[in-house]
């Protein structure tokens, strides 16, 4: 290993992972990539050895030391107790931005939208992917959606910095803040706060359902999309398929100090060992990796050779299947290693019809986000939502009972069931489960409640043979309400 080589931890993964990683490393080596792979074991073998996260402490030490990780897809055993390794790595190393390009290679890969060139920048650590779930009653389970201001600021600013660095002209934010007014509302609000700092980049917001429909119908109207975690997962996979195949879609998972590069597809165990898998997604992730480690010259050389290979109609089975369905007859079908050799043979060449790439000779750096300090906000307790599990009482019976036991310190404002108000003045047609949210606040003119008052309330609930299963304190932040109102409030 020479001094100019950078050590890169490499995981060959499971299923088709070893085959496509070998192909990609061959191309990187022949193109002159100044890297030294350090192979690590993760995934199925490690899971089955008793490591529920699929990774050992020794491997964690290696990833933390070398900071850049090149990873093939892995298999997570489909049994309780095994964690998603991708999610674990993203969260542990602070990889808050998931960058997923989706590009049309028309006419060589048949697609409905020839001009599509969209980059999805997905928040990577929060949202429902926190994986915090509980069964609260026999009938109801919950999943907590956690969204933080720092998390929003980091990924939104990254998206604008990415657009600036790569000459992108527009960023679209997608949320569902017409329904989730606090969580998705925070993401949208942060986007609107940061956008004016980048006047050269057009900004817009779409509600995610209609925005996704518009994206599926007219992807050429979009450039960069920044989006919360769950929506980003769905949108980027959809775009990958629209671009021709998820097999050609790469992903970068980026933080301030670490990064992980991978294909977006899974380990496809049914194709393992057949030598037919497409290494393109992982290879293009390798191109993104090379740019990040200041080897843009090699990245450009590989990417153009890959485009020339696609243009010369040298394809693996997944693309062949697609073009055959479109009536294409002129192509050469190759396996994984043969495809790698075809790319190597074209190193130094550029495509003639597809647009060649030009990466700057200087490194593209994304500025570290400066976070807003909101930790000193004044928090004032304003009430409490007590969740009660009960499958026997009607809404009116439960409401009358709670009103009596809450006095004189609290008054019952409302009861909801799955978010719908059922007391007071509910409707008999509303279907109810055994899971009730009961909102309590102090009477008008009374002092603000204390935590001691909440304990008093919970004790009264217990003494009346009701099972409280959860509580959520209601707060004012700097004097402003920091919770959603119920009907009639």
ZADODREN-974616 format. One line per 10 residues: their letters; for each residue x, y, z of C-alpha. Coordinates in nm, 2 decimals. Each point is the difference from the previous one (the first is absolute). Layout:
A	X/Y/Z | ...
This chain:
XXXXXXXXXX	0.00/0.00/0.00 | 0.14/0.34/-0.10 | -0.04/0.31/0.21 | -0.25/0.15/-0.26 | -0.24/-0.29/0.05 | -0.30/0.04/0.23 | -0.11/-0.29/0.21 | -0.36/-0.07/-0.06 | -0.20/-0.26/0.21 | -0.18/-0.23/-0.25
XXXXXXXXXX	-0.28/-0.25/0.08 | -0.08/-0.25/-0.27 | -0.34/-0.07/0.17 | -0.24/-0.29/-0.07 | -0.18/-0.15/-0.29 | 0.12/0.17/-0.32 | 0.22/0.23/0.20 | 0.33/-0.18/-0.03 | -0.04/-0.03/-0.38 | -0.09/0.36/-0.07
XXXXXXXXXX	0.26/0.13/0.25 | 0.28/-0.20/-0.17 | -0.11/0.14/-0.34 | 0.00/0.36/0.14 | 0.34/-0.03/0.17 | 0.14/-0.13/-0.33 | -0.12/0.31/-0.19 | 0.12/0.23/0.27 | 0.34/-0.16/0.01 | 0.04/0.00/-0.38
XXXXXXXXXX	-0.11/0.37/-0.01 | 0.28/0.10/0.23 | -0.20/0.06/0.32 | 0.24/0.09/0.27 | -0.16/-0.22/0.27 | 0.10/-0.30/0.21 | -0.31/-0.21/0.09 | -0.01/-0.13/0.36 | -0.26/-0.28/0.00 | -0.24/-0.03/0.29
XXXXXXXXXX	-0.27/-0.26/0.08 | -0.35/0.12/0.05 | -0.35/-0.14/-0.06 | -0.14/-0.34/0.01 | 0.30/-0.19/0.12 | 0.05/0.25/0.28 | -0.37/0.00/0.10 | 0.01/-0.38/0.02 | 0.31/0.01/0.22 | -0.21/0.18/0.26
XXXXXXXXXX	0.05/0.37/-0.08 | -0.36/0.13/-0.02 | 0.11/0.31/-0.19 | 0.20/-0.20/-0.26 | 0.33/0.17/0.08 | 0.28/-0.05/0.26 | 0.17/0.25/0.22 | 0.32/-0.06/-0.20 | -0.17/0.11/-0.32 | -0.15/0.30/0.17
XXXXXXXXXX	0.36/0.11/0.10 | 0.11/-0.04/-0.36 | -0.29/0.20/-0.14 | 0.05/0.28/0.25 | 0.37/0.02/-0.07 | -0.01/0.01/-0.38 | -0.33/0.19/-0.03 | -0.10/-0.11/-0.36 | -0.18/-0.33/-0.05 | -0.07/-0.18/-0.33
XXXXXXXXXX	-0.27/-0.26/0.06 | -0.17/-0.27/-0.21 | -0.36/-0.10/0.09 | -0.05/-0.23/0.30 | -0.27/-0.23/0.12 | -0.18/0.06/0.33 | -0.15/-0.33/0.14 | -0.38/0.03/0.00 | -0.04/-0.07/0.37 | -0.08/0.21/0.30
XXXXXXXXXX	0.31/0.14/0.18 | 0.21/0.08/-0.30 | 0.05/0.37/-0.07 | 0.03/0.17/-0.34 | 0.38/0.04/-0.05 | -0.05/0.29/-0.25 | -0.21/0.19/0.25 | 0.25/-0.08/0.28 | 0.30/0.13/-0.19 | -0.17/0.31/-0.12
XXXXXXXXXX	-0.11/0.10/0.35 | 0.33/-0.11/0.18 | 0.22/0.19/-0.24 | -0.23/0.30/-0.04 | -0.06/-0.05/-0.38 | -0.29/0.24/-0.01 | -0.03/0.05/-0.38 | -0.09/-0.28/-0.24 | 0.08/0.11/-0.35 | -0.16/-0.20/-0.28
XXXXXXXXXX	0.03/0.11/-0.37 | -0.26/-0.13/-0.25 | 0.11/0.06/-0.36 | -0.15/-0.10/-0.33 | 0.23/-0.17/-0.25 | -0.24/0.01/-0.29 | -0.01/-0.13/-0.27 | 0.23/-0.28/0.12 | -0.20/-0.07/0.31 | -0.37/0.03/-0.10
XXXXXXXXXX	-0.18/0.24/0.23 | -0.31/0.22/-0.04 | 0.18/0.32/0.10 | 0.32/0.04/-0.20 | 0.11/0.32/0.16 | -0.03/-0.11/0.37 | 0.30/0.11/0.22 | -0.12/0.02/0.36 | 0.20/-0.02/0.33 | -0.19/-0.10/0.31
XXXXXXXXXX	0.16/0.12/0.32 | -0.17/-0.20/0.28 | 0.02/0.07/0.37 | 0.17/-0.31/0.13 | -0.02/-0.03/0.38 | -0.34/0.11/0.13 | -0.37/-0.03/-0.08 | -0.17/-0.34/0.06 | 0.34/-0.17/-0.08 | 0.09/0.06/0.36
XXXXXXXXXX	-0.18/-0.33/0.03 | -0.16/0.08/0.34 | -0.32/-0.21/0.01 | -0.22/-0.13/0.28 | -0.31/-0.21/0.03 | -0.20/0.22/0.24 | -0.33/-0.19/0.02 | -0.13/-0.34/-0.14 | -0.13/0.19/-0.30 | 0.25/0.29/-0.06
XXXXXXXXXX	0.37/0.03/-0.08 | 0.19/0.32/-0.05 | 0.31/0.12/-0.19 | 0.16/0.32/0.12 | 0.09/0.26/-0.27 | 0.29/0.20/0.13 | 0.11/0.31/-0.18 | 0.26/0.25/0.14 | 0.09/0.35/-0.11 | 0.37/-0.09/-0.03
XXXXXXXXXX	-0.09/-0.30/-0.21 | -0.20/0.21/-0.23 | 0.25/0.28/-0.02 | 0.29/-0.24/-0.08 | -0.17/-0.18/-0.29 | -0.17/0.31/-0.15 | 0.32/0.20/0.00 | 0.19/-0.29/-0.14 | -0.26/-0.01/-0.29 | 0.06/0.37/-0.08
XXXXXXXXXX	0.38/-0.03/0.03 | -0.02/-0.31/-0.23 | -0.20/0.20/-0.25 | 0.25/0.29/0.01 | 0.30/-0.24/-0.03 | -0.14/-0.19/-0.30 | -0.17/0.29/-0.18 | -0.36/-0.12/0.07 | -0.26/0.27/-0.06 | -0.30/-0.11/0.22
XXXXXXXXXX	-0.08/-0.17/0.32 | -0.34/-0.15/0.08 | -0.10/-0.07/0.36 | -0.27/-0.27/0.06 | -0.19/-0.05/0.32 | -0.34/-0.08/0.14 | -0.03/0.30/0.22 | -0.37/0.05/-0.08 | -0.05/-0.29/0.24 | 0.31/-0.04/0.21
XXXXXXXXXX	0.03/0.37/0.08 | 0.27/-0.02/0.26 | 0.24/-0.27/-0.13 | -0.03/0.05/-0.38 | -0.08/0.36/0.08 | 0.34/0.05/0.16 | 0.17/-0.15/-0.31 | -0.19/0.24/-0.23 | 0.06/0.30/0.23 | 0.38/-0.07/0.01
XXXXXXXXXX	0.00/-0.03/-0.38 | -0.17/0.34/-0.03 | 0.25/0.15/0.25 | 0.31/-0.12/-0.19 | -0.11/0.05/-0.36 | 0.05/0.38/-0.01 | 0.37/-0.05/0.08 | 0.03/-0.16/-0.35 | -0.16/0.25/-0.23 | 0.15/-0.16/-0.31
XXXXXXXXXX	-0.19/-0.32/0.07 | -0.38/-0.01/-0.07 | -0.19/-0.15/0.29 | -0.35/-0.15/0.02 | -0.21/-0.22/0.23 | -0.25/-0.28/-0.09 | -0.22/-0.20/0.22 | 0.16/-0.34/-0.03 | -0.30/-0.20/-0.14 | -0.07/0.24/-0.29
XXXXXXXXXX	0.37/0.08/-0.04 | 0.08/-0.37/-0.05 | -0.29/-0.03/-0.25 | 0.15/0.30/-0.19 | 0.34/-0.16/0.02 | -0.12/-0.32/-0.15 | -0.18/0.19/-0.27 | 0.26/0.27/-0.08 | 0.34/-0.07/0.16 | 0.17/0.24/-0.24
XXXXXXXXXX	-0.17/0.28/0.20 | 0.22/-0.09/0.30 | 0.37/0.05/0.07 | 0.09/-0.06/0.37 | -0.25/-0.13/0.25 | 0.05/0.02/0.37 | -0.23/-0.21/0.21 | -0.05/-0.17/0.34 | 0.12/-0.35/0.05 | -0.30/-0.23/-0.08
XXXXXXXXXX	-0.12/0.21/-0.30 | 0.35/0.01/-0.13 | 0.04/-0.38/0.01 | -0.32/-0.04/-0.21 | 0.06/0.29/-0.24 | 0.36/-0.10/-0.08 | -0.08/-0.37/-0.06 | -0.28/0.11/-0.23 | 0.23/0.23/-0.20 | 0.27/-0.28/-0.02
XXXXXXXXXX	-0.25/-0.23/-0.16 | -0.12/0.29/-0.23 | 0.36/0.05/-0.11 | 0.01/-0.36/-0.13 | 0.10/-0.22/0.29 | 0.08/0.02/0.36 | 0.31/-0.19/-0.10 | 0.16/0.31/-0.14 | -0.09/0.23/0.29 | 0.28/0.11/0.24
XXXXXXXXXX	-0.02/0.16/0.35 | 0.23/0.20/0.22 | -0.07/0.02/0.37 | 0.18/0.32/0.12 | 0.07/0.16/0.33 | 0.24/0.27/0.12 | 0.28/-0.24/0.07 | -0.09/-0.34/-0.15 | -0.16/-0.14/-0.32 | -0.12/-0.33/-0.13
XXXXXXXXXX	-0.05/-0.08/-0.37 | -0.23/-0.28/-0.13 | -0.25/-0.11/-0.26 | -0.37/0.06/0.10 | -0.10/-0.36/-0.08 | 0.01/-0.30/0.23 | 0.21/-0.32/0.00 | -0.23/-0.19/-0.24 | 0.10/-0.34/0.15 | -0.19/-0.20/-0.27
XXXXXXXXXX	0.25/0.14/-0.26 | 0.31/-0.07/0.21 | 0.27/-0.20/-0.16 | -0.15/0.02/-0.35 | 0.24/0.27/-0.11 | -0.28/0.20/-0.17 | -0.05/0.30/0.24 | 0.04/0.35/-0.11 | 0.28/0.18/0.18 | -0.09/0.34/-0.13
XXXXXXXXXX	-0.17/0.14/0.31 | 0.29/-0.09/0.22 | 0.25/0.12/-0.26 | -0.17/0.34/-0.03 | 0.00/0.02/0.38 | 0.38/-0.06/-0.03 | 0.01/0.30/-0.24 | -0.17/0.22/0.27 | 0.25/-0.13/0.25 | 0.30/0.09/-0.21
XXXXXXXXXX	-0.14/0.35/-0.04 | -0.03/0.03/0.38 | 0.36/-0.10/0.05 | 0.15/0.24/-0.25 | 0.04/-0.25/-0.28 | -0.23/0.17/-0.25 | 0.23/-0.08/-0.29 | -0.04/-0.37/0.05 | -0.38/0.04/0.07 | -0.04/0.18/-0.33
XXXXXXXXXX	0.20/-0.26/-0.19 | -0.21/-0.29/0.14 | -0.33/0.17/-0.04 | 0.06/0.09/-0.37 | 0.12/-0.36/-0.07 | -0.32/-0.13/0.16 | -0.21/0.23/-0.21 | 0.18/-0.12/-0.31 | -0.06/-0.36/0.10 | -0.37/0.07/0.04
XXXXXXXXXX	0.00/0.19/-0.33 | 0.17/-0.30/-0.18 | -0.29/-0.22/0.12 | 0.21/-0.22/0.22 | -0.26/-0.09/0.27 | -0.06/-0.24/0.28 | -0.32/-0.20/0.02 | -0.21/0.26/0.19 | 0.04/0.26/-0.28 | -0.03/-0.26/-0.27
XXXXXXXXXX	-0.33/-0.11/0.14 | -0.12/0.36/-0.01 | 0.12/0.07/-0.35 | -0.13/-0.32/-0.14 | -0.34/0.09/0.13 | 0.03/0.32/-0.19 | 0.08/-0.19/-0.32 | 0.38/0.07/-0.01 | 0.20/-0.28/-0.17 | 0.35/0.15/-0.03
XXXXXXXXXX	0.19/-0.06/0.32 | 0.27/-0.22/0.16 | -0.11/-0.17/0.32 | 0.28/-0.05/0.25 | 0.05/-0.12/0.35 | 0.13/0.19/0.30 | 0.37/-0.04/-0.07 | -0.03/0.04/-0.37 | -0.18/0.33/0.05 | 0.29/0.11/0.22
XXXXXXXXXX	0.25/-0.09/-0.27 | -0.21/0.19/-0.26 | 0.02/0.31/0.22 | 0.38/-0.04/0.04 | 0.04/-0.04/-0.37 | -0.16/0.34/-0.05 | 0.20/0.19/0.26 | 0.12/0.32/-0.16 | -0.30/0.01/-0.24 | -0.31/0.22/0.02
XXXXXXXXXX	-0.36/-0.06/-0.11 | -0.11/0.15/-0.34 | -0.38/0.04/0.06 | -0.03/-0.01/0.37 | 0.13/0.31/0.18 | 0.35/-0.05/0.13 | 0.08/0.11/0.36 | 0.24/0.26/0.11 | 0.11/0.01/0.36 | 0.20/0.29/0.12
XXXXXXXXXX	0.37/-0.05/0.05 | -0.03/0.15/0.34 | -0.19/-0.18/0.27 | -0.37/0.07/0.05 | -0.05/0.08/0.36 | -0.34/0.03/0.18 | 0.01/0.27/0.27 | -0.07/-0.13/0.35 | -0.34/0.13/0.12 | -0.02/0.27/0.27
XXXXXXXXXX	-0.28/-0.10/0.23 | -0.25/0.23/0.17 | 0.02/-0.02/0.38 | -0.35/-0.05/0.13 | 0.09/-0.18/0.32 | -0.05/0.31/0.22 | -0.36/0.03/-0.10 | -0.22/0.05/0.30 | -0.22/-0.30/0.06 | -0.32/0.04/0.20
XXXXXXXXXX	-0.23/-0.29/0.09 | -0.35/0.06/-0.13 | -0.18/-0.33/0.05 | 0.02/-0.36/-0.08 | -0.13/-0.27/-0.24 | -0.06/-0.32/0.20 | -0.04/-0.31/-0.21 | -0.23/-0.26/0.15 | -0.05/-0.36/-0.10 | -0.36/-0.12/0.04
XXXXXXXXXX	-0.22/-0.22/-0.21 | -0.31/0.00/0.22 | -0.11/0.36/0.05 | -0.17/0.22/-0.26 | 0.13/0.34/-0.08 | -0.27/0.17/0.21 | 0.05/-0.24/0.29 | 0.38/0.06/0.00 | -0.05/0.37/-0.04 | -0.23/0.04/0.30
XXXXXXXXXX	0.23/-0.21/0.22 | 0.31/0.20/-0.10 | -0.18/0.33/0.06 | -0.08/-0.10/0.36 | 0.34/-0.13/0.09 | 0.19/0.30/-0.16 | -0.17/0.27/0.21 | 0.09/0.24/0.15 | 0.35/0.02/-0.14 | -0.07/-0.08/-0.36
XXXXXXXXXX	-0.28/0.01/-0.25 | -0.05/-0.26/-0.27 | 0.02/0.18/-0.34 | -0.07/-0.29/-0.23 | 0.04/-0.37/-0.08 | 0.12/-0.12/-0.34 | 0.02/-0.35/-0.14 | 0.27/-0.04/-0.27 | 0.00/0.38/-0.03 | -0.37/0.05/-0.04
XXXXXXXXXX	-0.19/0.19/0.27 | -0.26/-0.23/0.17 | -0.08/0.20/0.32 | -0.16/0.23/0.06 | -0.25/0.02/-0.28 | 0.12/-0.30/-0.19 | -0.20/-0.19/-0.26 | -0.12/-0.36/0.05 | 0.11/-0.09/-0.36 | 0.37/0.05/0.09
XXXXXXXXXX	0.18/-0.34/0.04 | 0.20/-0.02/0.32 | 0.29/-0.23/0.11 | 0.12/-0.06/0.35 | 0.25/0.29/-0.01 | -0.10/0.35/0.12 | 0.18/0.33/0.01 | -0.14/0.21/0.29 | 0.11/0.37/0.01 | 0.01/0.18/0.33
XXXXXXXXXX	0.07/0.36/0.07 | -0.04/0.22/0.31 | -0.32/0.20/0.04 | 0.00/0.36/-0.14 | 0.19/0.24/0.23 | 0.17/-0.28/0.20 | 0.38/-0.01/0.03 | 0.19/-0.21/-0.25 | 0.01/-0.37/0.08 | 0.31/-0.15/0.16
XXXXXXXXXX	0.15/-0.35/-0.03 | -0.14/-0.06/0.35 | -0.34/0.08/-0.13 | 0.05/-0.26/-0.28 | 0.09/-0.27/0.25 | -0.31/0.09/0.20 | -0.21/-0.05/-0.32 | 0.16/-0.33/-0.08 | -0.05/-0.13/0.35 | -0.37/0.09/-0.03
XXXXXXXXXX	-0.03/-0.18/-0.33 | 0.17/-0.31/0.16 | -0.23/0.01/0.31 | -0.30/0.00/-0.23 | 0.12/-0.33/-0.16 | 0.10/0.16/-0.34 | 0.32/-0.11/-0.17 | 0.20/0.30/-0.12 | 0.25/-0.12/-0.26 | 0.18/0.31/-0.10
XXXXXXXXXX	0.00/0.38/0.05 | 0.12/0.29/-0.21 | 0.06/0.33/0.17 | -0.13/0.30/-0.17 | 0.24/0.30/-0.01 | 0.03/0.36/-0.10 | 0.33/0.08/-0.16 | 0.09/0.36/0.05 | -0.36/0.07/0.07 | -0.13/-0.17/-0.32
XXXXXXXXX	-0.21/-0.32/-0.01 | 0.22/-0.30/-0.09 | -0.28/-0.26/-0.05 | -0.29/-0.04/-0.24 | -0.35/0.10/0.11 | -0.29/-0.24/0.00 | -0.33/0.07/-0.14 | -0.19/0.26/0.19 | 0.31/0.15/0.17
